[in-house]
Amino acid sequence: MDFSLNQDQLAIQHMTRDFARKEIAPHAERLDREAEYPKQIFDKLAELGFFGMLVPEEYGGLGLDAVSYNLVLEEIARVCASVTVVLAVHNSVSCWPILHFGNRQTKEKYLPKMARGEVIGGFALTEPHCGSDASAIRTTASLDGDTYVLNGQKTFITSGSTGGVFIVMAKTDPTKGHRGISAFVVEKDFPGFSVGKHEDKMGMRASDTTELFFEDCRVPAENMLASEGKGFKVAMASLDGSRIGVAAQAVGIAQAALDEAVEYARERKTFGKALSEHGVIADKLARMKVWVETSRLLVQKAASLHDQGLPFGHVAAMAKYWGAECASKVADEAVQIFGGYGYIKDYPVERYYRDARVTRIYEGTAEIQKIVIARNLIRS
Ligand SMILES: Cc1cc2nc3c(=O)[nH]c(=O)nc-3n(C[C@H](O)[C@H](O)[C@H](O)COP(=O)(O)OP(=O)(O)OC[C@H]3O[C@@H](n4cnc5c(N)ncnc54)[C@H](O)[C@@H]3O)c2cc1C
């Protein structure tokens, strides 16, 4: 078994780390404080091709493998997790379903401009009354000539106000449960599309999260992904891959919190010696390191299975569950090691603590991941 990265994977990891430290890290604290959307940073990421990481070269993307893609997300999350939320949603649940379930015309129309970062992509499944129970969505889509007419509301949509194209799940047959759901590519300029409330979040504050409304929103029939009734499958397949990305994001946050904690424990002295020389603190650091490493191994295993075309959904669920739990635990211990300073906004660990929290909630909560893991166990 070979745990090493190949030359291309190492190159993109080092390039991203360098870029993130120079171009993103100096702004991360301000972006969080002011909940500012970092347009200039996204423009630079677009120049690097990071809006087309999973898009093949024929559509203008980088065509990265899943291992490389998740390395990029981890490195960016180490300095500013908010930036990775936007990138991950765009690449893995917006470009990816268009690539895998769109017809040729849809791919040619959307993927090149999305890969260039000219149009940011979003994914709209969650509604005010349902998130985990996605089959209960109430947004409807009815065929009228050569267009579908969408009516309904979505909530908590990443890039809701900054995005230009959304993968929207709606019921074409409300009597058929999840088999009645279809997926559509919806442009923000389609008549009947509007953006609602902006959420004021605990963390990930530089990403925008909004409601979306569809009032007799007309979508060309050719913008349907896969076919009628296959929207749940489109959503679940997209989320399987993107959960590895949430796990990678969690690993990045956890690594950043660990790095800060180690440095502080070396410098800070209590009772005549460095914090790191107290057994209780060394024990915390050791456990934090194990949590980070085991989370990273699960991300790499899931991504590697994905790259080999092998079943990976259950490993992605484990990576997402474990990575998110560990990121919360590592960030919490980092705050503890900083003592009172951990609770103060002058130091980044409190931001890591807040940013880590949502990784246990979005793209399938911890509870839902455990259901997926257990179902797989029982089936096998
Ligand atoms: C910052 C942010 C960004 C987001 N971005 C997007 C986005 O871009 N697109 C999108 O579609 N959605 C997005 N979401 C929504 C997110 O995916 C949902 O919030 C999440 O799936 C949970 O759904 P819910 O909030 O409705 O909670 P619920 O489903 O109501 O769950 C509430 C609680 O009950 C638990 N629970 C539910 N069912 C079960 C069960 N069967 N067994 C045990 N426990 C259960 C859950 O785990 C949770 O703890 C985002 C959310 C946030 C906070």
The ligand as a Gaussian input file, in Angstrom:
#p B3LYP/6-31G(d) Opt

LIG

0 1
 C      -23.561000      27.549000       6.061000
 C      -24.498000      26.601000       5.381000
 C      -24.415000      26.409000       4.008000
 C      -25.303000      25.537000       3.366000
 N      -25.255000      25.435000       1.994000
 C      -26.212000      24.715000       1.349000
 C      -26.289000      24.715000      -0.074000
 O      -25.469000      25.342000      -0.766000
 N      -27.287000      24.023000      -0.669000
 C      -28.220000      23.317000       0.049000
 O      -29.098000      22.711000      -0.554000
 N      -28.166000      23.298000       1.407000
 C      -27.201000      23.985000       2.082000
 N      -27.163000      23.993000       3.450000
 C      -28.163000      23.256000       4.193000
 C      -27.633000      22.034000       4.929000
 O      -27.226000      21.038000       4.028000
 C      -28.725000      21.567000       5.901000
 O      -28.819000      22.542000       6.931000
 C      -28.440000      20.187000       6.479000
 O      -28.547000      19.195000       5.492000
 C      -29.404000      19.846000       7.638000
 O      -30.724000      20.081000       7.285000
 P      -31.662000      20.943000       8.258000
 O      -30.940000      22.171000       8.625000
 O      -32.983000      21.065000       7.643000
 O      -31.785000      20.064000       9.585000
 P      -32.831000      18.856000       9.829000
 O      -32.827000      17.932000       8.687000
 O      -34.128000      19.439000      10.265000
 O      -32.158000      18.133000      11.073000
 C      -32.172000      18.683000      12.397000
 C      -31.385000      17.744000      13.315000
 O      -32.023000      16.453000      13.331000
 C      -31.110000      15.459000      12.922000
 N      -31.840000      14.456000      12.153000
 C      -32.621000      14.635000      11.067000
 N      -33.095000      13.460000      10.617000
 C      -32.582000      12.498000      11.428000
 C      -32.698000      11.071000      11.510000
 N      -33.369000      10.375000      10.578000
 N      -32.041000      10.431000      12.486000
 C      -31.311000      11.111000      13.393000
 N      -31.172000      12.455000      13.383000
 C      -31.787000      13.133000      12.423000
 C      -30.086000      16.175000      12.075000
 O      -28.871000      15.452000      12.010000
 C      -29.959000      17.494000      12.835000
 O      -29.103000      17.312000      13.937000
 C      -26.265000      24.826000       4.119000
 C      -26.316000      24.994000       5.506000
 C      -25.466000      25.872000       6.140000
 C      -25.573000      26.056000       7.635000

